[in-house]
Amino acid sequence: MSILNNNTPLWQLTVGEFLELQKTEIELALVTKSKRYEYGLKGLAKLLGCSRSTASKIKSSGILDEAICQNGKLIIIDKEKALELLKKSKE
């Protein structure tokens, strides 16, 4: 398969090149779409499967600082990063 650039017309692609191009675009879309967030202590409690007070204690402990972005009362938690940090803290 030849190396494609952004200036290659679509009509010049073979079926295999076109399918490969679609496949890479779909994979890229799935990777960017899989990034999910939880919001607030209620969302953190839901993610961890615990009460809000326990979620607050875990947040205050500093274990999840890298996964949490807070501006005033708004708390945004990166789900994947939070679970990864919790896993590391248990080890």
N, CA, C and O atoms as a GROMACS GRO file, in nm:
protein
  364
    1MET      N    1   0.085  -0.118   0.000
    1MET     CA    2   0.000   0.000   0.000
    1MET      C    3   0.090   0.124   0.000
    1MET      O    4   0.188   0.130   0.074
    2SER      N    5   0.056   0.220  -0.081
    2SER     CA    6   0.134   0.343  -0.087
    2SER      C    7   0.102   0.434   0.031
    2SER      O    8  -0.004   0.423   0.093
    3ILE      N    9   0.195   0.522   0.060
    3ILE     CA   10   0.175   0.617   0.169
    3ILE      C   11   0.083   0.728   0.118
    3ILE      O   12   0.110   0.790   0.015
    4LEU      N   13  -0.024   0.752   0.191
    4LEU     CA   14  -0.123   0.852   0.150
    4LEU      C   15  -0.093   0.984   0.218
    4LEU      O   16  -0.047   0.988   0.333
    5ASN      N   17  -0.119   1.091   0.147
    5ASN     CA   18  -0.112   1.222   0.210
    5ASN      C   19  -0.249   1.288   0.200
    5ASN      O   20  -0.340   1.234   0.138
    6ASN      N   21  -0.264   1.402   0.261
    6ASN     CA   22  -0.394   1.469   0.265
    6ASN      C   23  -0.439   1.521   0.129
    6ASN      O   24  -0.556   1.555   0.112
    7ASN      N   25  -0.348   1.527   0.032
    7ASN     CA   26  -0.383   1.580  -0.100
    7ASN      C   27  -0.422   1.472  -0.200
    7ASN      O   28  -0.456   1.503  -0.314
    8THR      N   29  -0.419   1.345  -0.159
    8THR     CA   30  -0.456   1.236  -0.249
    8THR      C   31  -0.608   1.238  -0.271
    8THR      O   32  -0.684   1.232  -0.175
    9PRO      N   33  -0.650   1.246  -0.397
    9PRO     CA   34  -0.794   1.243  -0.424
    9PRO      C   35  -0.854   1.108  -0.385
    9PRO      O   36  -0.789   1.004  -0.398
   10LEU      N   37  -0.976   1.111  -0.339
   10LEU     CA   38  -1.044   0.990  -0.295
   10LEU      C   39  -1.060   0.890  -0.409
   10LEU      O   40  -1.052   0.769  -0.387
   11TRP      N   41  -1.081   0.938  -0.530
   11TRP     CA   42  -1.102   0.848  -0.644
   11TRP      C   43  -0.976   0.773  -0.683
   11TRP      O   44  -0.984   0.676  -0.759
   12GLN      N   45  -0.858   0.814  -0.634
   12GLN     CA   46  -0.733   0.746  -0.667
   12GLN      C   47  -0.699   0.634  -0.568
   12GLN      O   48  -0.601   0.562  -0.588
   13LEU      N   49  -0.777   0.618  -0.464
   13LEU     CA   50  -0.751   0.514  -0.364
   13LEU      C   51  -0.802   0.380  -0.412
   13LEU      O   52  -0.904   0.371  -0.480
   14THR      N   53  -0.730   0.275  -0.375
   14THR     CA   54  -0.781   0.141  -0.400
   14THR      C   55  -0.882   0.109  -0.290
   14THR      O   56  -0.890   0.182  -0.191
   15VAL      N   57  -0.957   0.002  -0.307
   15VAL     CA   58  -1.055  -0.038  -0.206
   15VAL      C   59  -0.984  -0.066  -0.074
   15VAL      O   60  -1.031  -0.025   0.032
   16GLY      N   61  -0.871  -0.134  -0.080
   16GLY     CA   62  -0.795  -0.167   0.041
   16GLY      C   63  -0.746  -0.042   0.113
   16GLY      O   64  -0.754  -0.034   0.236
   17GLU      N   65  -0.695   0.055   0.038
   17GLU     CA   66  -0.648   0.180   0.098
   17GLU      C   67  -0.763   0.256   0.163
   17GLU      O   68  -0.749   0.312   0.272
   18PHE      N   69  -0.879   0.257   0.095
   18PHE     CA   70  -0.996   0.326   0.149
   18PHE      C   71  -1.043   0.261   0.278
   18PHE      O   72  -1.074   0.331   0.375
   19LEU      N   73  -1.049   0.127   0.280
   19LEU     CA   74  -1.093   0.057   0.401
   19LEU      C   75  -0.994   0.077   0.515
   19LEU      O   76  -1.035   0.093   0.630
   20GLU      N   77  -0.865   0.077   0.486
   20GLU     CA   78  -0.763   0.100   0.588
   20GLU      C   79  -0.777   0.242   0.645
   20GLU      O   80  -0.764   0.262   0.766
   21LEU      N   81  -0.803   0.338   0.558
   21LEU     CA   82  -0.822   0.476   0.601
   21LEU      C   83  -0.943   0.488   0.692
   21LEU      O   84  -0.937   0.556   0.795
   22GLN      N   85  -1.053   0.423   0.657
   22GLN     CA   86  -1.173   0.426   0.741
   22GLN      C   87  -1.147   0.360   0.875
   22GLN      O   88  -1.191   0.409   0.979
   23LYS      N   89  -1.076   0.249   0.873
   23LYS     CA   90  -1.047   0.174   0.995
   23LYS      C   91  -0.967   0.260   1.093
   23LYS      O   92  -0.998   0.263   1.213
   24THR      N   93  -0.866   0.329   1.044
   24THR     CA   94  -0.785   0.412   1.133
   24THR      C   95  -0.865   0.530   1.188
   24THR      O   96  -0.848   0.569   1.303
   25GLU      N   97  -0.953   0.586   1.106
   25GLU     CA   98  -1.035   0.698   1.153
   25GLU      C   99  -1.135   0.653   1.259
   25GLU      O  100  -1.159   0.725   1.355
   26ILE      N  101  -1.193   0.535   1.242
   26ILE     CA  102  -1.288   0.482   1.341
   26ILE      C  103  -1.217   0.454   1.472
   26ILE      O  104  -1.269   0.486   1.579
   27GLU      N  105  -1.097   0.394   1.465
   27GLU     CA  106  -1.020   0.366   1.587
   27GLU      C  107  -0.986   0.495   1.659
   27GLU      O  108  -0.995   0.502   1.782
   28LEU      N  109  -0.947   0.597   1.584
   28LEU     CA  110  -0.914   0.726   1.644
   28LEU      C  111  -1.036   0.788   1.711
   28LEU      O  112  -1.025   0.845   1.820
   29ALA      N  113  -1.152   0.777   1.648
   29ALA     CA  114  -1.275   0.831   1.705
   29ALA      C  115  -1.312   0.757   1.833
   29ALA      O  116  -1.358   0.820   1.928
   30LEU      N  117  -1.293   0.627   1.837
   30LEU     CA  118  -1.325   0.549   1.957
   30LEU      C  119  -1.233   0.585   2.073
   30LEU      O  120  -1.277   0.591   2.188
   31VAL      N  121  -1.107   0.609   2.044
   31VAL     CA  122  -1.012   0.645   2.149
   31VAL      C  123  -1.048   0.780   2.210
   31VAL      O  124  -1.047   0.795   2.332
   32THR      N  125  -1.081   0.877   2.127
   32THR     CA  126  -1.116   1.008   2.179
   32THR      C  127  -1.252   1.007   2.247
   32THR      O  128  -1.276   1.084   2.340
   33LYS      N  129  -1.342   0.921   2.201
   33LYS     CA  130  -1.476   0.915   2.259
   33LYS      C  131  -1.476   0.844   2.394
   33LYS      O  132  -1.563   0.870   2.478
   34SER      N  133  -1.380   0.754   2.416
   34SER     CA  134  -1.380   0.674   2.538
   34SER      C  135  -1.339   0.754   2.661
   34SER      O  136  -1.354   0.706   2.774
   35LYS      N  137  -1.288   0.874   2.643
   35LYS     CA  138  -1.249   0.958   2.756
   35LYS      C  139  -1.374   1.007   2.826
   35LYS      O  140  -1.451   1.085   2.770
   36ARG      N  141  -1.395   0.963   2.947
   36ARG     CA  142  -1.517   0.998   3.020
   36ARG      C  143  -1.482   1.062   3.153
   36ARG      O  144  -1.377   1.036   3.212
   37TYR      N  145  -1.572   1.145   3.198
   37TYR     CA  146  -1.552   1.217   3.322
   37TYR      C  147  -1.672   1.196   3.414
   37TYR      O  148  -1.783   1.169   3.368
   38GLU      N  149  -1.649   1.211   3.542
   38GLU     CA  150  -1.755   1.216   3.642
   38GLU      C  151  -1.748   1.356   3.702
   38GLU      O  152  -1.642   1.419   3.705
   39TYR      N  153  -1.860   1.403   3.750
   39TYR     CA  154  -1.867   1.538   3.804
   39TYR      C  155  -1.916   1.536   3.948
   39TYR      O  156  -2.015   1.469   3.980
   40GLY      N  157  -1.846   1.607   4.035
   40GLY     CA  158  -1.888   1.623   4.174
   40GLY      C  159  -1.859   1.503   4.261
   40GLY      O  160  -1.816   1.398   4.214
   41LEU      N  161  -1.885   1.521   4.391
   41LEU     CA  162  -1.864   1.413   4.487
   41LEU      C  163  -1.961   1.298   4.463
   41LEU      O  164  -1.927   1.182   4.485
   42LYS      N  165  -2.080   1.331   4.417
   42LYS     CA  166  -2.177   1.226   4.387
   42LYS      C  167  -2.126   1.136   4.274
   42LYS      O  168  -2.140   1.014   4.281
   43GLY      N  169  -2.066   1.195   4.173
   43GLY     CA  170  -2.008   1.118   4.063
   43GLY      C  171  -1.890   1.035   4.108
   43GLY      O  172  -1.874   0.921   4.064
   44LEU      N  173  -1.807   1.091   4.196
   44LEU     CA  174  -1.693   1.016   4.250
   44LEU      C  175  -1.741   0.899   4.334
   44LEU      O  176  -1.686   0.789   4.325
   45ALA      N  177  -1.844   0.923   4.415
   45ALA     CA  178  -1.902   0.816   4.497
   45ALA      C  179  -1.959   0.705   4.409
   45ALA      O  180  -1.944   0.587   4.440
   46LYS      N  181  -2.023   0.743   4.300
   46LYS     CA  182  -2.079   0.644   4.207
   46LYS      C  183  -1.967   0.563   4.141
   46LYS      O  184  -1.978   0.442   4.126
   47LEU      N  185  -1.859   0.630   4.104
   47LEU     CA  186  -1.745   0.564   4.040
   47LEU      C  187  -1.679   0.464   4.135
   47LEU      O  188  -1.642   0.354   4.093
   48LEU      N  189  -1.666   0.503   4.262
   48LEU     CA  190  -1.597   0.418   4.359
   48LEU      C  191  -1.691   0.320   4.428
   48LEU      O  192  -1.645   0.225   4.492
   49GLY      N  193  -1.821   0.342   4.416
   49GLY     CA  194  -1.917   0.254   4.481
   49GLY      C  195  -1.919   0.272   4.631
   49GLY      O  196  -1.925   0.175   4.706
   50CYS      N  197  -1.914   0.397   4.674
   50CYS     CA  198  -1.914   0.426   4.818
   50CYS      C  199  -2.006   0.545   4.844
   50CYS      O  200  -2.069   0.598   4.753
   51SER      N  201  -2.014   0.587   4.971
   51SER     CA  202  -2.098   0.700   5.007
   51SER      C  203  -2.028   0.832   4.971
   51SER      O  204  -1.908   0.834   4.944
   52ARG      N  205  -2.104   0.941   4.972
   52ARG     CA  206  -2.046   1.072   4.943
   52ARG      C  207  -1.943   1.112   5.047
   52ARG      O  208  -1.841   1.172   5.013
   53SER      N  209  -1.969   1.078   5.174
   53SER     CA  210  -1.873   1.115   5.279
   53SER      C  211  -1.741   1.040   5.261
   53SER      O  212  -1.634   1.097   5.282
   54THR      N  213  -1.748   0.913   5.223
   54THR     CA  214  -1.626   0.835   5.197
   54THR      C  215  -1.554   0.889   5.074
   54THR      O  216  -1.432   0.898   5.073
   55ALA      N  217  -1.629   0.926   4.971
   55ALA     CA  218  -1.570   0.985   4.851
   55ALA      C  219  -1.500   1.116   4.886
   55ALA      O  220  -1.392   1.145   4.833
   56SER      N  221  -1.560   1.194   4.974
   56SER     CA  222  -1.499   1.319   5.018
   56SER      C  223  -1.368   1.293   5.093
   56SER      O  224  -1.270   1.365   5.074
   57LYS      N  225  -1.367   1.191   5.178
   57LYS     CA  226  -1.245   1.156   5.252
   57LYS      C  227  -1.134   1.112   5.156
   57LYS      O  228  -1.018   1.150   5.173
   58ILE      N  229  -1.170   1.031   5.058
   58ILE     CA  230  -1.071   0.984   4.960
   58ILE      C  231  -1.016   1.101   4.880
   58ILE      O  232  -0.896   1.108   4.854
   59LYS      N  233  -1.105   1.193   4.840
   59LYS     CA  234  -1.062   1.311   4.765
   59LYS      C  235  -0.970   1.397   4.850
   59LYS      O  236  -0.868   1.446   4.800
   60SER      N  237  -1.004   1.415   4.976
   60SER     CA  238  -0.923   1.498   5.065
   60SER      C  239  -0.788   1.435   5.099
   60SER      O  240  -0.694   1.505   5.135
   61SER      N  241  -0.779   1.302   5.088
   61SER     CA  242  -0.654   1.234   5.120
   61SER      C  243  -0.543   1.268   5.021
   61SER      O  244  -0.425   1.253   5.054
   62GLY      N  245  -0.579   1.313   4.902
   62GLY     CA  246  -0.479   1.350   4.803
   62GLY      C  247  -0.441   1.239   4.707
   62GLY      O  248  -0.359   1.259   4.617
   63ILE      N  249  -0.499   1.122   4.725
   63ILE     CA  250  -0.467   1.008   4.638
   63ILE      C  251  -0.505   1.038   4.493
   63ILE      O  252  -0.434   0.999   4.400
   64LEU      N  253  -0.615   1.106   4.474
   64LEU     CA  254  -0.669   1.128   4.339
   64LEU      C  255  -0.639   1.267   4.283
   64LEU      O  256  -0.701   1.308   4.186
   65ASP      N  257  -0.545   1.339   4.343
   65ASP     CA  258  -0.518   1.477   4.300
   65ASP      C  259  -0.488   1.490   4.151
   65ASP      O  260  -0.529   1.588   4.088
   66GLU      N  261  -0.416   1.393   4.095
   66GLU     CA  262  -0.381   1.401   3.952
   66GLU      C  263  -0.502   1.379   3.862
   66GLU      O  264  -0.501   1.421   3.746
   67ALA      N  265  -0.606   1.314   3.912
   67ALA     CA  266  -0.724   1.284   3.831
   67ALA      C  267  -0.836   1.386   3.850
   67ALA      O  268  -0.936   1.383   3.779
   68ILE      N  269  -0.819   1.477   3.946
   68ILE     CA  270  -0.926   1.571   3.979
   68ILE      C  271  -0.887   1.712   3.938
   68ILE      O  272  -0.775   1.758   3.963
   69CYS      N  273  -0.981   1.779   3.874
   69CYS     CA  274  -0.966   1.919   3.841
   69CYS      C  275  -1.081   1.992   3.910
   69CYS      O  276  -1.198   1.961   3.888
   70GLN      N  277  -1.047   2.088   3.994
   70GLN     CA  278  -1.151   2.157   4.069
   70GLN      C  279  -1.137   2.307   4.052
   70GLN      O  280  -1.028   2.362   4.064
   71ASN      N  281  -1.250   2.372   4.024
   71ASN     CA  282  -1.256   2.516   4.015
   71ASN      C  283  -1.375   2.561   4.097
   71ASN      O  284  -1.490   2.551   4.053
   72GLY      N  285  -1.348   2.611   4.217
   72GLY     CA  286  -1.456   2.646   4.308
   72GLY      C  287  -1.528   2.522   4.353
   72GLY      O  288  -1.468   2.430   4.408
   73LYS      N  289  -1.659   2.519   4.330
   73LYS     CA  290  -1.739   2.402   4.369
   73LYS      C  291  -1.743   2.294   4.262
   73LYS      O  292  -1.784   2.182   4.289
   74LEU      N  293  -1.702   2.327   4.141
   74LEU     CA  294  -1.707   2.232   4.030
   74LEU      C  295  -1.590   2.134   4.039
   74LEU      O  296  -1.474   2.175   4.040
   75ILE      N  297  -1.622   2.005   4.044
   75ILE     CA  298  -1.520   1.900   4.051
   75ILE      C  299  -1.537   1.811   3.929
   75ILE      O  300  -1.646   1.759   3.903
   76ILE      N  301  -1.428   1.793   3.854
   76ILE     CA  302  -1.429   1.706   3.736
   76ILE      C  303  -1.326   1.596   3.760
   76ILE      O  304  -1.209   1.624   3.788
   77ILE      N  305  -1.370   1.471   3.748
   77ILE     CA  306  -1.283   1.357   3.774
   77ILE      C  307  -1.265   1.277   3.646
   77ILE      O  308  -1.363   1.238   3.582
   78ASP      N  309  -1.140   1.253   3.608
   78ASP     CA  310  -1.108   1.165   3.496
   78ASP      C  311  -1.120   1.022   3.547
   78ASP      O  312  -1.040   0.978   3.630
   79LYS      N  313  -1.221   0.948   3.496
   79LYS     CA  314  -1.251   0.813   3.547
   79LYS      C  315  -1.132   0.719   3.538
   79LYS      O  316  -1.095   0.656   3.637
   80GLU      N  317  -1.071   0.710   3.420
   80GLU     CA  318  -0.962   0.615   3.400
   80GLU      C  319  -0.844   0.647   3.490
   80GLU      O  320  -0.786   0.557   3.552
   81LYS      N  321  -0.808   0.774   3.498
   81LYS     CA  322  -0.693   0.815   3.580
   81LYS      C  323  -0.720   0.789   3.727
   81LYS      O  324  -0.631   0.744   3.799
   82ALA      N  325  -0.842   0.816   3.773
   82ALA     CA  326  -0.877   0.795   3.914
   82ALA      C  327  -0.867   0.648   3.951
   82ALA      O  328  -0.811   0.614   4.055
   83LEU      N  329  -0.919   0.561   3.867
   83LEU     CA  330  -0.913   0.417   3.895
   83LEU      C  331  -0.769   0.366   3.891
   83LEU      O  332  -0.731   0.280   3.970
   84GLU      N  333  -0.690   0.421   3.800
   84GLU     CA  334  -0.549   0.383   3.792
   84GLU      C  335  -0.473   0.426   3.918
   84GLU      O  336  -0.392   0.350   3.970
   85LEU      N  337  -0.500   0.546   3.966
   85LEU     CA  338  -0.433   0.596   4.087
   85LEU      C  339  -0.474   0.516   4.210
   85LEU      O  340  -0.391   0.488   4.296
   86LEU      N  341  -0.601   0.479   4.218
   86LEU     CA  342  -0.647   0.396   4.330
   86LEU      C  343  -0.580   0.259   4.328
   86LEU      O  344  -0.543   0.205   4.432
   87LYS      N  345  -0.566   0.206   4.210
   87LYS     CA  346  -0.501   0.075   4.196
   87LYS      C  347  -0.356   0.083   4.242
   87LYS      O  348  -0.307  -0.007   4.310
   88LYS      N  349  -0.286   0.191   4.205
   88LYS     CA  350  -0.146   0.209   4.245
   88LYS      C  351  -0.133   0.230   4.395
   88LYS      O  352  -0.037   0.184   4.456
   89SER      N  353  -0.230   0.299   4.455
   89SER     CA  354  -0.221   0.328   4.598
   89SER      C  355  -0.240   0.203   4.683
   89SER      O  356  -0.192   0.196   4.796
   90LYS      N  357  -0.311   0.104   4.629
   90LYS     CA  358  -0.332  -0.021   4.702
   90LYS      C  359  -0.205  -0.107   4.704
   90LYS      O  360  -0.185  -0.186   4.796
   91GLU      N  361  -0.121  -0.090   4.603
   91GLU     CA  362   0.000  -0.173   4.593
   91GLU      C  363   0.107  -0.130   4.690
   91GLU      O  364   0.215  -0.190   4.693
   0.00000   0.00000   0.00000
